[in-house]
Amino acid sequence: MKQEKKMTGYNLAFIAFSTVWGFGNVLNGFVYFNGIQVIFSWILMFALYFVPYALMVGELGSAFKDSNGGVSSWIHSTMGRKLAYYAGWTYWAVHITYIASKSSGGLKALSWAVFQNAETYDTLPTKLVQLVTFAVLILFCFIASKGLTPLKKLTTLAGTSMFVMSLLYILMMFAAPVINPGADFVSMDFSIKNLIPNFNVGYFTSLSILVFAVGGCEKISPYVNKMEKPSKNFPKGMIMLAIMVVVCAILGTIAMGMMFDPAEINASEESFNSYVSNGSYWAFQRLGEYYHVGNLLLIVYALCNVIGQFSTLLLSIDAPLRILLGNEDSKEFIPSGLLKQNKNGAYINGIKMVAILSGAIILVQSFVPGAAYVLQQLNKLNSVCMPMRYLWVFAAYIALRVYNDKFNPEYRFVKNRTLGIVAGAWCFFVTAACCIMGVYSTDPLTLALNIITPIVLIGLGVILPVIAKREQAKA
């Protein structure tokens, strides 16, 4: 039998790079952190959070190499079945806000691909836009209910193309002054004074954006045990990944700084919202102008984004539900009604719950003044909710090191047990603090949405086991 070829640290770094990083991360960092000032924050975030996070994931993957359930399996092995259910529930629940944003993002990308401007979409009445967005959600929930295999290959293709486009943007932007020296470029001040951010309320309440950007590397945990000499090559691969990502973040930020003036972005709330909503499209539009190809690059980027947003929407409706409801260890905590499958094998009542919860967010946003503000609001809401799932990664790691002698991973992040627990607690604290600070907003509706959404999702996760227990008692 042919022996499976082992991966090197470099193989893993490139796989993880395309999984973790994307062009939207560069844009969000640039817009929310006053242009090139974000470079300082990127370096701190990678050094103090991302690198230890990735190395902890490696140890968890090595310790539970036969577990296929990811974070839920880690929690099940270290902290028991009930908490494993809550970990699985959190993974599903945070996708509710993500699904709402993908419905809006897909329509936005489609508008840019067809009309090639921001004004057509942004000037439409918000109620009309949100009703169409709600219709898109219902349509994709209907498609998911048909039990069709989620568009995994299409999602991967779209993700890869977006990844290529983000690297292409950096290369082409740095070459632009040579190709077209007469174009209008923004002059940047790289003095220390200009690179150090203002540590004000806005800064700390936006840190969740960076945590959201660098999270998700637990997806690479299954690869740890497919490596040659994991104890040596995994940390090498993760360090290489961190270098690649921080270089792309810095170069992407500088490339964006050649195009956009932070003073223009922060000129007004309307301008800020427009850049959050349209900045990535404007970037490729201007790049096309520099190279005298019109809107060609913009159209390619927008079409890639249409496919990516809508295929991810379908995948996000279907896959997290199957992970939660298809897990045999969690079924005792879930009411039987949610476990009902139709003739196509889809969890029909679970899909209805997705439609109700994500649809409620979409319809509530009908009262937001402007379609651009809707996307900015969803961006912040995702940065508050999505990192909540990372808390379970660090909880599992702390438990792993508490029961240090019970598990024998081939790879260890740090040998010292106490140091490992402190590192896990640090990352847990940073994630929780950023999520809590990210809730704050000067807009009452945004603040209410940021508070109510997590409370409702957490509350629902607590109520369901109570309902399930009563059902079992009656039976």
QUIGIKA-V377958 format. One record per pair of residues at least 4 apart in sequence whose C-alpha atoms are under 7 Angstrom apart, sorted by the first residue. I is the first residue (numbers start at 1). GAP is how many residues later the second one is. D is the distance in whole Angstrom. If there is no record, write none. Layout:
i->I gap->GAP d->D
i->I gap->GAP d->D
This chain:
i->6 gap->220 d->6
i->6 gap->221 d->5
i->6 gap->222 d->5
i->7 gap->4 d->6
i->7 gap->5 d->7
i->7 gap->219 d->6
i->7 gap->220 d->4
i->7 gap->221 d->6
i->8 gap->4 d->7
i->8 gap->219 d->6
i->8 gap->220 d->6
i->8 gap->225 d->6
i->9 gap->4 d->6
i->9 gap->224 d->5
i->9 gap->225 d->6
i->9 gap->227 d->6
i->9 gap->228 d->4
i->10 gap->4 d->6
i->10 gap->227 d->6
i->11 gap->4 d->6
i->12 gap->4 d->6
i->12 gap->225 d->6
i->13 gap->4 d->6
i->13 gap->224 d->5
i->13 gap->225 d->6
i->13 gap->227 d->6
i->13 gap->228 d->5
i->14 gap->4 d->6
i->15 gap->4 d->7
i->16 gap->4 d->6
i->16 gap->201 d->7
i->16 gap->204 d->6
i->17 gap->4 d->6
i->17 gap->224 d->6
i->17 gap->228 d->7
i->18 gap->145 d->6
i->20 gap->194 d->6
i->20 gap->196 d->6
i->20 gap->197 d->6
i->21 gap->224 d->7
i->22 gap->141 d->6
i->22 gap->144 d->7
i->23 gap->4 d->7
i->23 gap->143 d->5
i->24 gap->4 d->6
i->25 gap->4 d->6
i->25 gap->188 d->6
i->26 gap->4 d->6
i->26 gap->223 d->6
i->26 gap->226 d->6
i->26 gap->227 d->6
i->27 gap->4 d->6
i->27 gap->252 d->7
i->27 gap->253 d->7
i->28 gap->4 d->6
i->28 gap->248 d->7
i->29 gap->4 d->6
i->29 gap->9 d->6
i->29 gap->181 d->7
i->30 gap->4 d->6
i->30 gap->5 d->4
i->30 gap->6 d->7
i->30 gap->8 d->6
i->30 gap->223 d->6
i->31 gap->4 d->6
i->31 gap->245 d->7
i->32 gap->174 d->7
i->33 gap->4 d->6
i->33 gap->5 d->5
i->33 gap->170 d->7
i->34 gap->4 d->7
i->34 gap->228 d->6
i->35 gap->222 d->6
i->35 gap->227 d->5
i->36 gap->159 d->7
i->36 gap->217 d->6
i->36 gap->218 d->7
i->36 gap->221 d->6
i->37 gap->157 d->7
i->37 gap->158 d->5
i->37 gap->159 d->6
i->37 gap->160 d->5
i->38 gap->4 d->6
i->39 gap->4 d->6
i->39 gap->211 d->6
i->40 gap->4 d->6
i->40 gap->155 d->7
i->40 gap->156 d->7
i->41 gap->4 d->6
i->42 gap->4 d->6
i->42 gap->204 d->7
i->43 gap->4 d->6
i->43 gap->203 d->7
i->44 gap->4 d->6
i->45 gap->4 d->5
i->45 gap->5 d->6
i->46 gap->4 d->5
i->46 gap->5 d->6
i->46 gap->196 d->7
i->47 gap->4 d->6
i->49 gap->4 d->6
i->49 gap->378 d->6
i->50 gap->4 d->6
i->50 gap->164 d->7
i->51 gap->4 d->6
i->51 gap->187 d->7
i->51 gap->188 d->7
i->51 gap->191 d->6
i->52 gap->4 d->6
i->53 gap->4 d->6
i->54 gap->4 d->6
i->54 gap->163 d->6
i->54 gap->184 d->7
i->55 gap->4 d->7
i->55 gap->180 d->6
i->55 gap->183 d->7
i->55 gap->358 d->6
i->56 gap->4 d->6
i->56 gap->341 d->7
i->56 gap->357 d->6
i->57 gap->4 d->6
i->57 gap->161 d->6
i->57 gap->164 d->6
i->58 gap->4 d->6
i->58 gap->163 d->6
i->58 gap->166 d->6
i->59 gap->4 d->6
i->59 gap->350 d->6
i->59 gap->352 d->6
i->59 gap->353 d->5
i->59 gap->354 d->6
i->60 gap->4 d->6
i->60 gap->337 d->7
i->61 gap->4 d->6
i->61 gap->160 d->5
i->61 gap->161 d->6
i->61 gap->163 d->6
i->62 gap->162 d->6
i->62 gap->163 d->6
i->62 gap->347 d->5
i->62 gap->348 d->6
i->62 gap->349 d->6
i->63 gap->344 d->6
i->63 gap->345 d->6
i->63 gap->346 d->4
i->64 gap->10 d->7
i->65 gap->157 d->7
i->65 gap->160 d->7
i->67 gap->6 d->6
i->69 gap->4 d->5
i->70 gap->4 d->6
i->71 gap->4 d->6
i->71 gap->16 d->7
i->71 gap->321 d->7
i->71 gap->322 d->6
i->72 gap->4 d->6
i->72 gap->12 d->5
i->72 gap->15 d->5
i->72 gap->16 d->5
i->73 gap->4 d->6
i->73 gap->11 d->7
i->74 gap->4 d->6
i->74 gap->322 d->6
i->75 gap->4 d->5
i->75 gap->5 d->7
i->75 gap->8 d->7
i->75 gap->9 d->5
i->75 gap->321 d->5
i->76 gap->4 d->5
i->76 gap->5 d->5
i->76 gap->7 d->7
i->76 gap->8 d->5
i->78 gap->318 d->7
i->78 gap->321 d->6
i->78 gap->322 d->6
i->79 gap->4 d->6
i->80 gap->4 d->6
i->81 gap->4 d->6
i->81 gap->248 d->6
i->82 gap->4 d->7
i->83 gap->4 d->6
i->84 gap->4 d->6
i->85 gap->4 d->6
i->85 gap->245 d->5
i->86 gap->4 d->6
i->87 gap->4 d->6
i->87 gap->305 d->6
i->88 gap->4 d->6
i->88 gap->236 d->5
i->89 gap->4 d->6
i->89 gap->235 d->6
i->89 gap->372 d->6
i->90 gap->4 d->6
i->90 gap->299 d->6
i->91 gap->229 d->7
i->91 gap->298 d->6
i->92 gap->228 d->5
i->92 gap->229 d->6
i->92 gap->232 d->7
i->93 gap->364 d->6
i->94 gap->4 d->7
i->94 gap->291 d->6
i->94 gap->292 d->5
i->95 gap->4 d->6
i->95 gap->221 d->7
i->96 gap->4 d->7
i->96 gap->258 d->7
i->96 gap->261 d->7
i->96 gap->262 d->5
i->97 gap->4 d->6
i->97 gap->261 d->6
i->97 gap->285 d->6
i->98 gap->4 d->6
i->98 gap->284 d->6
i->99 gap->4 d->6
i->99 gap->214 d->6
i->99 gap->217 d->6
i->99 gap->259 d->7
i->100 gap->4 d->7
i->100 gap->258 d->5
i->100 gap->261 d->7
i->100 gap->262 d->6
i->101 gap->4 d->6
i->101 gap->277 d->6
i->102 gap->4 d->6
i->102 gap->207 d->5
i->102 gap->208 d->7
i->102 gap->211 d->6
i->103 gap->4 d->7
i->103 gap->30 d->6
i->103 gap->33 d->6
i->103 gap->34 d->6
i->103 gap->210 d->7
i->104 gap->4 d->6
i->104 gap->29 d->6
i->105 gap->4 d->6
i->105 gap->204 d->6
i->106 gap->4 d->6
i->106 gap->200 d->5
i->106 gap->203 d->5
i->106 gap->204 d->6
i->107 gap->4 d->6
i->108 gap->4 d->6
i->108 gap->13 d->7
i->109 gap->4 d->6
i->109 gap->193 d->5
i->109 gap->196 d->6
i->109 gap->197 d->5
i->110 gap->4 d->6
i->110 gap->192 d->7
i->110 gap->196 d->6
i->111 gap->4 d->6
i->111 gap->10 d->6
i->112 gap->4 d->4
i->112 gap->5 d->6
i->112 gap->6 d->7
i->112 gap->190 d->6
i->113 gap->186 d->5
i->113 gap->189 d->5
i->113 gap->190 d->6
i->118 gap->4 d->6
i->118 gap->160 d->6
i->119 gap->4 d->6
i->120 gap->4 d->7
i->122 gap->248 d->6
i->122 gap->249 d->5
i->122 gap->250 d->6
i->124 gap->5 d->7
i->125 gap->4 d->6
i->126 gap->4 d->6
i->126 gap->240 d->6
i->126 gap->242 d->7
i->126 gap->243 d->7
i->126 gap->244 d->6
i->126 gap->245 d->5
i->127 gap->4 d->6
i->127 gap->239 d->5
i->128 gap->4 d->6
i->129 gap->4 d->6
i->130 gap->4 d->6
i->130 gap->232 d->6
i->130 gap->233 d->6
i->130 gap->236 d->6
i->131 gap->4 d->6
i->132 gap->4 d->6
i->133 gap->4 d->6
i->134 gap->4 d->6
i->134 gap->225 d->6
i->134 gap->228 d->6
i->135 gap->4 d->6
i->136 gap->4 d->6
i->137 gap->4 d->6
i->137 gap->218 d->7
i->138 gap->4 d->6
i->138 gap->217 d->6
i->139 gap->4 d->6
i->140 gap->4 d->6
i->140 gap->174 d->6
i->141 gap->4 d->6
i->141 gap->176 d->7
i->141 gap->210 d->6
i->141 gap->214 d->7
i->142 gap->4 d->7
i->144 gap->4 d->6
i->144 gap->170 d->7
i->144 gap->174 d->6
i->145 gap->201 d->5
i->145 gap->203 d->6
i->146 gap->198 d->6
i->146 gap->200 d->7
i->147 gap->197 d->5
i->147 gap->198 d->6
i->147 gap->199 d->5
i->150 gap->164 d->6
i->150 gap->165 d->5
i->151 gap->4 d->6
i->151 gap->160 d->6
i->151 gap->164 d->7
i->152 gap->4 d->6
i->153 gap->4 d->6
i->154 gap->4 d->6
i->154 gap->157 d->7
i->155 gap->4 d->6
i->155 gap->153 d->6
i->155 gap->156 d->5
i->155 gap->157 d->6
i->156 gap->4 d->6
i->157 gap->4 d->6
i->158 gap->4 d->6
i->158 gap->146 d->6
i->158 gap->149 d->6
i->158 gap->150 d->5
i->159 gap->4 d->6
i->159 gap->149 d->6
i->160 gap->4 d->6
i->161 gap->4 d->6
i->161 gap->143 d->7
i->162 gap->4 d->6
i->162 gap->142 d->7
i->163 gap->4 d->7
i->164 gap->4 d->6
i->165 gap->4 d->6
i->166 gap->4 d->7
i->167 gap->4 d->6
i->168 gap->4 d->6
i->169 gap->4 d->6
i->170 gap->4 d->6
i->170 gap->81 d->7
i->170 gap->82 d->6
i->170 gap->85 d->6
i->171 gap->4 d->6
i->172 gap->4 d->6
i->173 gap->82 d->6
i->173 gap->114 d->7
i->174 gap->81 d->6
i->175 gap->4 d->6
i->176 gap->4 d->6
i->176 gap->114 d->6
i->177 gap->4 d->5
i->180 gap->110 d->6
i->183 gap->107 d->7
i->185 gap->73 d->5
i->185 gap->74 d->6
i->186 gap->71 d->7
i->186 gap->72 d->5
i->186 gap->73 d->6
i->186 gap->74 d->7
i->186 gap->75 d->7
i->187 gap->71 d->7
i->188 gap->69 d->7
i->189 gap->5 d->7
i->190 gap->4 d->6
i->190 gap->5 d->6
i->191 gap->4 d->6
i->192 gap->4 d->6
i->198 gap->5 d->7
i->199 gap->4 d->6
i->200 gap->4 d->7
i->201 gap->4 d->6
i->202 gap->4 d->6
i->203 gap->4 d->7
i->204 gap->233 d->7
i->205 gap->232 d->5
i->205 gap->233 d->4
i->205 gap->235 d->6
i->206 gap->232 d->6
i->207 gap->4 d->7
i->207 gap->227 d->6
i->207 gap->231 d->7
i->208 gap->4 d->6
i->208 gap->175 d->5
i->208 gap->176 d->6
i->208 gap->226 d->5
i->208 gap->227 d->6
i->208 gap->230 d->6
i->209 gap->4 d->6
i->209 gap->174 d->5
i->210 gap->4 d->6
i->211 gap->4 d->6
i->211 gap->176 d->7
i->211 gap->220 d->7
i->212 gap->171 d->5
i->212 gap->174 d->7
i->212 gap->175 d->6
i->223 gap->4 d->7
i->224 gap->6 d->6
i->224 gap->10 d->7
i->225 gap->5 d->7
i->228 gap->5 d->7
i->229 gap->4 d->6
i->230 gap->4 d->5
i->230 gap->181 d->6
i->231 gap->179 d->6
i->231 gap->180 d->4
i->231 gap->181 d->7
i->232 gap->4 d->7
i->233 gap->4 d->6
i->234 gap->4 d->6
i->235 gap->4 d->6
i->236 gap->4 d->6
i->237 gap->4 d->6
i->238 gap->4 d->6
i->239 gap->4 d->6
i->240 gap->4 d->6
i->241 gap->4 d->6
i->242 gap->4 d->6
i->243 gap->4 d->6
i->244 gap->4 d->6
i->245 gap->4 d->6
i->246 gap->4 d->6
i->247 gap->4 d->6
i->248 gap->4 d->6
i->249 gap->4 d->6
i->250 gap->4 d->6
i->251 gap->4 d->6
i->252 gap->4 d->6
i->253 gap->4 d->6
i->254 gap->4 d->6
i->255 gap->4 d->7
i->256 gap->4 d->6
i->257 gap->4 d->7
i->261 gap->4 d->7
i->262 gap->4 d->6
i->263 gap->4 d->6
i->265 gap->6 d->6
i->265 gap->7 d->5
i->265 gap->10 d->7
i->266 gap->5 d->7
i->266 gap->6 d->6
i->267 gap->4 d->6
i->268 gap->4 d->6
i->269 gap->4 d->6
i->270 gap->4 d->6
i->271 gap->4 d->6
i->272 gap->4 d->6
i->273 gap->4 d->6
i->273 gap->99 d->6
i->273 gap->100 d->5
i->273 gap->103 d->6
i->274 gap->4 d->6
i->274 gap->98 d->6
i->275 gap->4 d->4
i->276 gap->100 d->6
i->277 gap->95 d->6
i->277 gap->98 d->6
i->277 gap->99 d->6
i->278 gap->4 d->6
i->279 gap->4 d->6
i->280 gap->4 d->7
i->281 gap->4 d->6
i->281 gap->17 d->6
i->282 gap->4 d->6
i->283 gap->4 d->6
i->284 gap->4 d->6
i->284 gap->13 d->6
i->284 gap->14 d->5
i->285 gap->4 d->6
i->285 gap->10 d->6
i->285 gap->12 d->7
i->285 gap->13 d->5
i->286 gap->4 d->6
i->287 gap->4 d->6
i->288 gap->4 d->6
i->288 gap->5 d->5
i->288 gap->6 d->5
i->288 gap->7 d->6
i->288 gap->8 d->7
i->288 gap->9 d->6
i->289 gap->4 d->6
i->289 gap->5 d->6
i->295 gap->4 d->6
i->296 gap->4 d->6
i->297 gap->4 d->6
i->298 gap->4 d->6
i->299 gap->4 d->6
i->300 gap->4 d->6
i->301 gap->4 d->6
i->302 gap->4 d->6
i->303 gap->4 d->6
i->304 gap->4 d->6
i->305 gap->4 d->6
i->306 gap->4 d->6
i->307 gap->4 d->6
i->308 gap->4 d->6
i->309 gap->4 d->6
i->310 gap->4 d->6
i->311 gap->4 d->6
i->312 gap->4 d->6
i->313 gap->4 d->6
i->314 gap->4 d->6
i->315 gap->4 d->6
i->316 gap->4 d->6
i->317 gap->4 d->7
i->317 gap->34 d->7
i->318 gap->4 d->6
i->319 gap->4 d->6
i->320 gap->4 d->6
i->321 gap->4 d->6
i->321 gap->29 d->7
i->322 gap->4 d->5
i->323 gap->4 d->6
i->325 gap->6 d->7
i->325 gap->14 d->6
i->327 gap->4 d->7
i->330 gap->4 d->7
i->332 gap->136 d->7
i->333 gap->131 d->7
i->333 gap->132 d->4
i->333 gap->135 d->6
i->334 gap->4 d->7
i->334 gap->130 d->6
i->334 gap->131 d->6
i->334 gap->134 d->5
i->335 gap->129 d->6
i->335 gap->132 d->6
i->335 gap->133 d->4
i->336 gap->4 d->7
i->337 gap->12 d->7
i->338 gap->11 d->5
i->338 gap->12 d->5
i->339 gap->8 d->6
i->340 gap->7 d->6
i->340 gap->8 d->7
i->340 gap->9 d->7
i->341 gap->4 d->5
i->341 gap->5 d->5
i->341 gap->6 d->4
i->341 gap->7 d->6
i->342 gap->4 d->6
i->342 gap->5 d->7
i->342 gap->6 d->6
i->347 gap->4 d->6
i->348 gap->4 d->6
i->349 gap->4 d->6
i->350 gap->4 d->6
i->351 gap->4 d->6
i->352 gap->4 d->6
i->353 gap->4 d->6
i->354 gap->4 d->6
i->355 gap->4 d->5
i->356 gap->4 d->6
i->357 gap->4 d->7
i->358 gap->4 d->6
i->359 gap->4 d->6
i->360 gap->4 d->6
i->361 gap->4 d->6
i->362 gap->4 d->7
i->365 gap->9 d->7
i->368 gap->5 d->7
i->368 gap->6 d->6
i->369 gap->4 d->7
i->370 gap->4 d->7
i->371 gap->4 d->7
i->372 gap->4 d->7
i->373 gap->4 d->6
i->374 gap->4 d->6
i->375 gap->4 d->6
i->376 gap->4 d->6
i->377 gap->4 d->6
i->377 gap->69 d->6
i->378 gap->4 d->6
i->379 gap->4 d->6
i->380 gap->4 d->6
i->381 gap->4 d->6
i->381 gap->69 d->6
i->382 gap->4 d->5
i->383 gap->4 d->7
i->384 gap->51 d->5
i->384 gap->54 d->6
i->384 gap->55 d->6
i->385 gap->69 d->7
i->387 gap->44 d->7
i->387 gap->48 d->7
i->390 gap->4 d->7
i->391 gap->4 d->6
i->391 gap->37 d->6
i->391 gap->40 d->7
i->392 gap->4 d->6
i->393 gap->4 d->6
i->394 gap->4 d->6
i->394 gap->30 d->5
i->394 gap->33 d->7
i->394 gap->34 d->6
i->395 gap->4 d->6
i->396 gap->4 d->6
i->397 gap->4 d->6
i->397 gap->27 d->6
i->398 gap->4 d->6
i->398 gap->23 d->5
i->398 gap->26 d->6
i->398 gap->27 d->7
i->399 gap->4 d->6
i->400 gap->4 d->6
i->401 gap->16 d->6
i->401 gap->19 d->6
i->401 gap->20 d->6
i->404 gap->13 d->7
i->414 gap->6 d->6
i->416 gap->4 d->6
i->417 gap->4 d->6
i->418 gap->4 d->6
i->419 gap->4 d->6
i->420 gap->4 d->6
i->421 gap->4 d->6
i->422 gap->4 d->6
i->423 gap->4 d->6
i->424 gap->4 d->6
i->425 gap->4 d->6
i->426 gap->4 d->6
i->427 gap->4 d->6
i->428 gap->4 d->6
i->429 gap->4 d->6
i->430 gap->4 d->6
i->431 gap->4 d->6
i->432 gap->4 d->6
i->433 gap->4 d->6
i->434 gap->4 d->6
i->435 gap->4 d->7
i->439 gap->8 d->6
i->439 gap->11 d->5
i->439 gap->12 d->7
i->440 gap->7 d->6
i->441 gap->5 d->6
i->441 gap->6 d->5
i->443 gap->4 d->6
i->444 gap->4 d->6
i->445 gap->4 d->6
i->446 gap->4 d->6
i->447 gap->4 d->6
i->448 gap->4 d->6
i->449 gap->4 d->6
i->451 gap->4 d->7
i->452 gap->4 d->6
i->453 gap->4 d->6
i->454 gap->4 d->6
i->455 gap->4 d->6
i->456 gap->4 d->6
i->457 gap->4 d->6
i->458 gap->4 d->6
i->459 gap->4 d->6
i->460 gap->4 d->6
i->463 gap->4 d->6
i->464 gap->4 d->6
i->465 gap->4 d->6
i->466 gap->4 d->6
i->467 gap->4 d->6
i->468 gap->4 d->6
i->469 gap->4 d->6
i->470 gap->4 d->6
i->471 gap->4 d->6
